[in-house]
């Protein structure tokens, strides 16, 4: 039986082209202004889904006070900033 050394397998797979992750159908550029009416609402799955739909975002990221978040920019992401009582204080895209 012929065996391929593990480092060779890892090297060849590391060079393989990466397919972009599919974006949910209908998701595109985030428009935070369309969801601003939700400022003051309490954090919940229902509120998150509504915010995502209103903004046309592909995903939502909840951000609590002092929480560290990545600085990567995603045009399809709606960031929802919360206060210490889990109420929406601000929205941003990215």
Secondary structure per residue as TSV (DSSP state, phi and psi in degrees):
chain	resnum	aa	ss	phi	psi
A	1	X	-	360.0	137.8
A	2	X	-	-90.1	130.8
A	3	X	-	-116.3	135.3
A	4	X	-	-97.1	128.1
A	5	X	-	-60.9	140.7
A	6	X	H	-55.5	-44.8
A	7	X	H	-57.9	-34.3
A	8	X	H	-68.2	-39.5
A	9	X	H	-63.2	-45.9
A	10	X	H	-63.3	-39.6
A	11	X	H	-64.7	-42.2
A	12	X	H	-73.6	-33.2
A	13	X	H	-75.8	-27.4
A	14	X	H	-67.7	-24.5
A	15	X	T	-93.0	-1.9
A	16	X	S	-67.0	144.8
A	17	X	-	-65.1	143.6
A	18	X	-	-99.7	125.5
A	19	X	-	-80.7	137.7
A	20	X	-	-65.5	146.1
A	21	X	-	-68.1	136.4
A	22	X	-	-66.8	141.4
A	23	X	-	-97.0	140.2
A	24	X	-	-54.2	138.7
A	25	X	T	-55.5	130.4
A	26	X	T	92.2	-14.6
A	27	X	-	-80.6	140.2
A	28	X	-	-152.6	-129.9
A	29	X	S	-75.6	135.6
A	30	X	-	-73.7	136.9
A	31	X	-	-125.6	89.3
A	32	X	G	-63.7	-29.2
A	33	X	G	-59.5	-32.5
A	34	X	G	-68.5	-19.0
A	35	X	G	-108.2	3.2
A	36	X	G	-61.0	-20.5
A	37	X	G	-64.7	-15.7
A	38	X	G	-85.9	-3.4
A	39	X	T	-61.2	130.2
A	40	X	T	100.9	-17.5
A	41	X	-	-72.2	155.2
A	42	X	B	-81.8	144.0
A	43	X	-	-62.5	130.3
A	44	X	-	-162.9	164.2
A	45	X	H	-59.7	-42.0
A	46	X	H	-62.7	-44.1
A	47	X	H	-65.0	-40.4
A	48	X	H	-63.0	-43.0
A	49	X	H	-64.8	-40.7
A	50	X	H	-65.7	-42.9
A	51	X	H	-62.7	-44.2
A	52	X	H	-61.5	-44.5
A	53	X	H	-65.5	-45.5
A	54	X	H	-61.8	-41.5
A	55	X	H	-81.2	-11.9
A	56	X	T	70.1	24.1
A	57	X	-	-84.9	154.2
A	58	X	S	-84.3	-22.7
A	59	X	E	-155.2	161.8
A	60	X	E	-122.2	140.7
A	61	X	E	-124.2	119.8
A	62	X	E	-85.4	134.0
A	63	X	E	-128.3	117.4
A	64	X	-	-89.2	160.7
A	65	X	T	-56.1	130.9
A	66	X	T	77.8	-1.0
A	67	X	-	-73.6	134.0
A	68	X	-	-78.1	136.5
A	69	X	-	-133.3	155.8
A	70	X	-	-69.9	154.4
A	71	X	-	-98.1	8.0
A	72	X	-	-66.5	143.3
A	73	X	-	-99.2	128.2
A	74	X	-	-128.5	116.3
A	75	X	T	-67.5	-13.6
A	76	X	T	-101.8	9.7
A	77	X	E	-106.8	132.7
A	78	X	E	-102.1	120.8
A	79	X	E	-93.6	128.6
A	80	X	E	-115.9	110.5
A	81	X	E	-86.4	135.8
A	82	X	E	-115.5	157.9
A	83	X	-	-92.9	-173.3
A	84	X	T	-72.5	-5.4
A	85	X	T	-109.4	16.8
A	86	X	S	60.9	36.5
A	87	X	B	-104.3	142.9
A	88	X	E	-69.6	125.8
A	89	X	E	-110.5	-27.4
A	90	X	E	-160.9	154.9
A	91	X	E	-126.7	148.3
A	92	X	E	-152.0	160.4
A	93	X	E	-107.0	152.8
A	94	X	-	129.1	360.0
